Amino acid sequence: MAKEQEKGIAAATGFGLFVPKTILQNQALLLRYWADNIEKFAQFYESGAETLQSRVEREVHRSDAA
């Protein structure tokens, strides 16, 4: 009977250690996904800012030439 209880406790402990590991892995995955999205947004924003800057510079040069 004591061996059966030990097996049950060992199984519960194993499961108890498995769940937090799975949760942490999931959180790490979500953090990586979030960071990738932030990086893509930053690249898009930077590209848009460069486009706007080049348009403004062209307009300034056109008005100076006129």
Secondary structure as UniProt FT lines:
FT   HELIX           2..65
//
